[in-house]
Amino acid sequence: MLTVKTSAEAEKIISDTFGALRTETEEVSLPESAGRILAEDIVSTEDVPGFNRSTVDGYAVKAADTFGCSDSIPAILDFKGEVLMGVTPEFEIEKGQCAYVPTGGELPKGADAMVMLEFSEDYGDGTRALLKPSAPGQHVTFKGDDVKCGAGVLKAGTCLAARHIGVLAAMGYSSVRVYKKLRVAVLSTGDELVEVSEQPEGAQVRDINSYELCAALGTLGCECCNFGIVRDDLPLLESKVKEAVKNFDMVIVSGGSSVGVKDATFKVYDKLGEVLFHGIAIKPGKPTICADIDGKPCFGLPGHPLAAFYIFSLFVKPLVLTMGGAGREMVLRKRLPVTLSIPSNHGREECMGVKIVEKDGREYAEPVYTKSGLISTLSQIDGFIRISRDCEGIGGGEEVEVELF
């Protein structure tokens, strides 16, 4: 018989035991860093841009020289010269002068504004007529406007996306330090399991969990090794778990986590390390195991694919993110009203799958009911809600927190 923990107790045990674990770090090139977790704070060592830059094609001016000008009363300025792209101008703009600067070009010293080319006329006598006034700083990006030297730009724990890569490139980072990918071993146990390529016979079922879990781990940036199907054989499972613990950062065994005659996961974990808990007061997923073997987290998930996925999302995913350097803030949540009342009186916490629907221009969470062990529901839902064990239900229209997949 299982001695169950509440969800909060299970989460605390996992956090207290493994919350300080992190993978090692490594230096990778900027192109290789996309999707990786930053392992250091990024502080700019230079101003970006490194010069005063025009944001339009036009004329660099002293803004005061254009005040009050118009189509009928243009500002007539002496043309000083043209600035070439990528070249620092050697001349300076003085009162009553202007210079042509292309978009992205450097403003000459003395200029503090730009007038767009379409608001000018070339008289052909060495002067330019400007037909629209410009304010100081108009159409100009000043040195350091984007990033100041010494400014903190990115925090450790950031999952690097294309928008971050561009900023790093602008500051001259050709490589960055990131956390190494978490290496996770996944095993599926059960004499009833066959490979997905095989046709089940009788009471056989295809191995779903190893593919489901490896895919989930892959989306979190892990390196996942699928050990495949392990039969209900205690010595064989023990051997496989030993190998997995030796070579990987985390081990996940799906199936065999209950208390039946052939449920071997608890026995193996108990023999090789310390079982931290066996059983959580939650539906689905009560027969869940967490163990510490050689300082590494080892989980035993239910064999039912739906239950395994919920338990992974609730208890394994946050630890995967933490160990990989990202932190729990990467878990996406949204508060939404439910479309209808949801009864719940099971004496344990319940996970209920929901899909996001729109009614009257507003988003709602619509519960999706299913029988135990059915897998197709996962393809129909966008996330799930948690109903407290002390809650007898949720009223229609009541707001709930949806954890999004």
C-alpha positions in Angstrom: 0.0 0.0 0.0 1.3 3.5 -0.9 2.0 6.1 1.7 1.1 9.2 -0.3 2.4 12.7 -0.2 0.5 15.8 -1.2 1.6 17.6 -4.3 3.1 20.4 -2.2 5.0 17.9 -0.1 6.3 16.1 -3.2 7.4 19.4 -4.8 9.2 20.4 -1.7 11.0 17.1 -1.4 12.2 17.3 -5.0 13.3 21.0 -4.6 15.0 20.4 -1.3 16.9 17.4 -2.6 17.8 18.4 -6.1 17.0 22.1 -6.4 20.7 23.1 -6.2 21.8 20.8 -9.0 23.0 22.3 -12.3 24.7 20.9 -15.3 28.2 22.0 -16.1 28.8 25.0 -18.5 30.6 25.3 -21.8 31.6 28.0 -24.3 29.8 27.8 -27.6 29.9 29.9 -30.8 27.1 32.4 -31.3 25.5 30.5 -34.1 25.4 27.4 -31.8 23.9 29.2 -28.9 20.3 29.5 -30.1 18.0 27.6 -27.8 20.7 27.2 -25.2 20.5 28.5 -21.6 22.8 31.4 -20.8 25.2 30.6 -17.9 26.4 34.1 -17.2 25.1 37.6 -17.0 26.0 39.6 -20.2 27.3 43.1 -19.6 28.1 45.3 -22.6 31.8 46.3 -22.9 31.0 49.0 -25.4 28.4 51.6 -26.5 25.9 50.4 -29.2 25.9 52.2 -31.6 29.4 53.4 -31.2 28.7 56.7 -33.0 25.8 59.1 -33.7 23.8 57.5 -36.5 21.2 58.8 -38.9 18.0 56.9 -39.2 17.0 58.5 -42.5 18.5 59.6 -45.9 18.9 63.3 -45.7 20.8 66.2 -44.3 22.7 66.5 -41.0 22.1 69.9 -39.5 22.2 72.0 -36.4 18.5 71.8 -35.4 18.4 75.5 -34.5 19.2 76.4 -38.2 15.9 74.9 -39.3 13.5 76.4 -36.7 10.6 78.2 -38.4 11.4 77.0 -42.0 8.6 75.9 -44.4 7.9 75.4 -48.0 7.4 79.2 -48.4 10.3 80.2 -46.2 13.0 77.5 -46.6 16.2 77.4 -44.5 19.1 78.0 -46.9 22.2 76.2 -45.7 25.7 75.8 -47.2 26.4 72.2 -48.4 29.5 71.0 -46.5 29.8 67.6 -48.2 28.6 63.9 -48.3 29.2 61.3 -45.6 30.0 57.8 -46.9 28.7 54.6 -45.3 31.1 53.1 -42.8 33.4 56.2 -42.9 33.8 58.7 -40.1 33.4 62.2 -41.6 36.6 64.4 -41.2 34.6 67.7 -41.4 32.4 69.4 -38.8 29.1 71.1 -39.2 29.0 74.7 -38.2 26.1 77.2 -38.0 24.5 77.6 -41.4 25.9 74.4 -42.8 24.5 70.9 -43.7 25.8 67.6 -45.0 24.2 64.6 -46.8 24.1 61.5 -44.6 22.6 58.1 -45.8 20.5 55.9 -43.4 22.9 54.4 -40.9 25.7 56.8 -41.7 27.6 58.7 -39.0 26.7 62.3 -38.3 29.5 64.9 -38.6 30.5 66.6 -35.4 28.4 69.6 -34.6 25.2 68.1 -36.1 22.4 67.2 -33.7 19.5 66.4 -36.1 18.5 65.2 -39.6 16.1 66.6 -42.2 14.7 63.9 -44.5 15.8 64.2 -48.2 12.2 64.6 -49.5 12.0 67.9 -47.5 14.9 69.5 -49.3 15.9 71.1 -52.6 19.3 71.4 -54.3 19.7 74.8 -55.8 22.8 73.8 -57.7 24.8 76.7 -56.2 26.4 74.9 -53.3 23.4 75.4 -51.0 20.5 73.3 -49.9 17.0 74.5 -49.2 15.4 72.7 -46.2 11.6 72.9 -46.2 10.7 71.4 -42.8 12.1 72.1 -39.3 13.8 69.4 -37.2 14.1 69.2 -33.5 17.3 68.2 -31.7 17.8 64.5 -31.8 15.1 64.0 -34.6 15.9 61.1 -36.9 19.2 60.4 -35.0 20.3 57.5 -32.9 23.0 58.8 -30.5 26.0 56.9 -29.4 24.9 54.4 -26.6 21.2 54.9 -27.2 20.8 51.2 -27.8 23.2 49.8 -25.2 25.4 51.8 -22.8 28.9 50.5 -22.0 28.7 48.7 -18.7 24.9 48.1 -18.9 23.5 44.6 -18.0 21.8 43.2 -21.1 21.0 39.6 -20.5 20.6 37.6 -17.3 22.0 34.1 -16.7 19.1 31.6 -17.2 17.9 33.3 -20.4 16.9 30.8 -23.1 18.7 32.4 -26.1 16.4 33.1 -29.0 17.0 34.9 -32.3 16.3 38.3 -30.7 19.0 37.7 -28.1 21.5 36.5 -30.7 21.2 39.8 -32.6 21.9 41.8 -29.5 24.9 39.7 -28.6 26.2 40.1 -32.2 25.8 43.9 -31.9 28.0 43.9 -28.8 30.7 41.8 -30.5 30.1 38.5 -28.7 31.3 35.7 -31.0 30.8 33.1 -28.3 28.9 32.8 -25.0 28.9 30.5 -21.9 25.9 28.3 -21.7 24.8 25.3 -19.6 25.4 21.9 -21.0 22.3 20.1 -22.1 20.8 17.9 -19.4 21.2 14.2 -20.3 18.2 12.1 -19.4 17.7 8.4 -19.7 14.2 7.1 -20.3 13.1 3.5 -19.8 9.7 1.9 -20.4 8.8 -1.3 -18.4 6.2 -3.9 -19.0 5.8 -7.4 -20.5 2.8 -6.1 -22.4 4.8 -3.5 -24.4 5.8 -3.8 -28.0 7.7 -1.4 -30.3 5.6 1.2 -32.2 6.5 -0.5 -35.5 5.0 -3.8 -34.3 1.3 -4.9 -34.5 0.1 -5.6 -31.0 -1.5 -9.0 -30.4 -4.0 -9.9 -27.8 -3.5 -7.6 -24.7 -0.2 -6.1 -26.0 0.1 -2.3 -26.4 2.6 -0.2 -28.2 5.3 1.7 -26.2 4.0 5.2 -26.0 5.7 6.7 -23.0 9.3 6.5 -24.1 8.5 8.4 -27.3 6.2 10.9 -25.5 8.7 11.6 -22.7 11.7 11.9 -25.0 9.8 14.3 -27.2 8.9 16.4 -24.2 12.5 16.4 -23.0 13.7 17.4 -26.4 11.5 20.4 -26.5 13.1 21.4 -23.1 16.6 21.3 -24.7 17.7 18.0 -23.2 19.8 15.2 -24.7 17.5 12.2 -24.2 18.5 8.5 -24.5 15.6 6.1 -25.1 16.6 2.8 -23.5 13.5 1.3 -25.0 11.4 -1.5 -23.5 12.6 -3.3 -20.4 10.7 -6.5 -19.5 9.3 -7.0 -16.0 12.5 -8.7 -14.8 14.0 -7.3 -11.6 17.7 -8.1 -12.4 17.3 -6.7 -15.9 15.7 -3.5 -14.7 18.3 -3.1 -12.0 21.1 -3.5 -14.6 19.6 -0.9 -16.9 19.0 1.6 -14.1 22.6 1.2 -12.9 23.8 1.9 -16.4 21.5 4.9 -16.8 22.5 6.4 -13.4 26.2 6.0 -14.3 26.0 7.8 -17.6 23.1 10.3 -17.3 22.0 13.3 -15.1 18.5 12.0 -14.6 16.6 8.7 -15.0 12.9 8.3 -15.8 11.3 4.9 -15.7 7.7 4.7 -16.8 5.5 1.8 -15.7 6.1 -0.6 -12.8 5.7 2.2 -10.3 2.7 0.7 -8.4 2.7 -2.1 -5.8 1.7 -5.1 -7.9 3.7 -8.3 -7.9 5.6 -7.4 -11.1 6.0 -3.7 -10.3 9.8 -3.6 -10.0 10.7 0.1 -10.2 10.3 0.8 -6.4 12.3 -2.3 -5.6 15.2 -1.3 -7.8 15.2 2.3 -6.7 15.0 1.2 -3.0 17.9 -1.2 -3.5 20.2 1.2 -5.4 19.5 4.4 -3.5 17.0 6.2 -1.3 13.3 6.4 -2.2 12.2 9.9 -1.3 8.5 9.2 -1.8 6.2 6.6 -3.3 2.8 7.9 -4.1 1.2 11.4 -4.5 -2.4 12.3 -3.6 -3.2 13.3 -7.2 -5.4 12.1 -10.0 -4.2 10.8 -12.4 -0.7 9.7 -11.3 -1.0 8.4 -7.7 1.8 5.7 -8.1 4.6 8.1 -8.7 8.1 7.5 -7.3 11.1 9.9 -6.7 14.4 8.5 -5.6 18.0 9.7 -5.0 20.6 7.4 -6.5 24.2 8.5 -6.3 22.9 12.1 -6.0 20.9 11.9 -9.2 17.1 12.3 -9.5 15.3 9.1 -10.5 11.6 9.2 -11.2 9.1 6.4 -11.6 6.1 7.5 -13.6 2.7 5.7 -14.0 2.4 3.5 -17.1 -0.7 5.2 -18.4 0.5 7.7 -21.0 -1.9 10.5 -19.9 -1.0 10.1 -16.3 2.7 9.9 -17.1 2.5 13.2 -19.1 0.7 15.1 -16.4 3.2 13.9 -13.7 6.1 14.8 -16.0 4.7 18.3 -16.5 4.0 18.9 -12.8 7.0 17.4 -11.1 9.8 16.5 -13.6 9.6 19.4 -16.0 10.3 22.1 -13.3 13.4 20.2 -12.1 14.6 19.7 -15.7 14.4 23.4 -16.3 16.1 24.2 -13.0 19.0 21.7 -13.5 19.5 23.0 -17.0 19.9 26.6 -15.7 16.6 28.0 -17.0 14.4 28.1 -13.9 10.6 27.6 -13.5 9.7 30.9 -15.1 9.8 29.1 -18.5 6.6 27.2 -17.6 3.8 29.1 -19.3 0.6 29.8 -17.4 -2.5 31.9 -18.1 -5.5 32.8 -15.9 -8.8 32.1 -17.7 -12.5 31.6 -16.8 -13.9 28.1 -17.3 -16.8 27.5 -19.7 -18.8 25.3 -17.3 -18.8 23.9 -13.8 -16.4 21.2 -13.0 -17.3 18.8 -10.1 -14.5 17.3 -8.1 -14.7 15.3 -4.9 -12.0 12.7 -5.0 -10.1 13.4 -1.8 -7.0 14.2 -3.8 -5.8 16.8 -6.2 -7.0 16.4 -9.7 -5.5 17.4 -13.1 -8.1 18.3 -15.7 -7.1 18.8 -19.4 -8.6 22.0 -21.0 -8.6 23.5 -24.5 -8.6 27.3 -25.1 -11.7 28.5 -26.8 -13.0 31.9 -27.7 -16.5 33.2 -26.8 -17.7 36.7 -27.3 -14.2 37.9 -28.0 -12.7 36.4 -24.8 -10.7 33.3 -24.2 -12.0 30.5 -21.9 -10.7 27.2 -20.6 -13.0 24.4 -21.7 -12.6 21.1 -19.7 -12.1 18.0 -21.8 -13.3 14.8 -20.0 -11.7 11.4 -20.7 -11.5 7.9 -19.3 -8.4 6.8 -17.4 -5.5 5.8 -19.6 -6.7 7.3 -22.9 -4.0 9.1 -24.9 -5.8 10.8 -27.7 -7.0 13.5 -25.3 -3.5 15.0 -25.2 -3.8 16.0 -28.9 -7.1 17.8 -28.2 -6.0 20.0 -25.2 -3.8 23.1 -24.8 -2.9 22.6 -21.1 -4.4 21.6 -17.8 -5.7 23.0 -14.6 -5.2 21.7 -11.0 -8.1 21.3 -8.7 -7.2 21.2 -5.0 -8.0 18.1 -3.0 -10.0 20.3 -0.6 -12.1 21.8 -3.4 -15.4 20.3 -4.3 -15.5 21.8 -7.7 -15.2 24.9 -9.8 -18.1 27.1 -10.8 -18.8 28.0 -14.4 -17.1 31.3 -15.2 -14.7 31.1 -12.3 -11.1 32.0 -13.2 -8.5 29.2 -13.0 -4.8 29.0 -13.7 -4.0 27.0 -16.9 -0.6 25.5 -17.3 0.0 25.5 -21.0 1.8 22.8 -22.9 
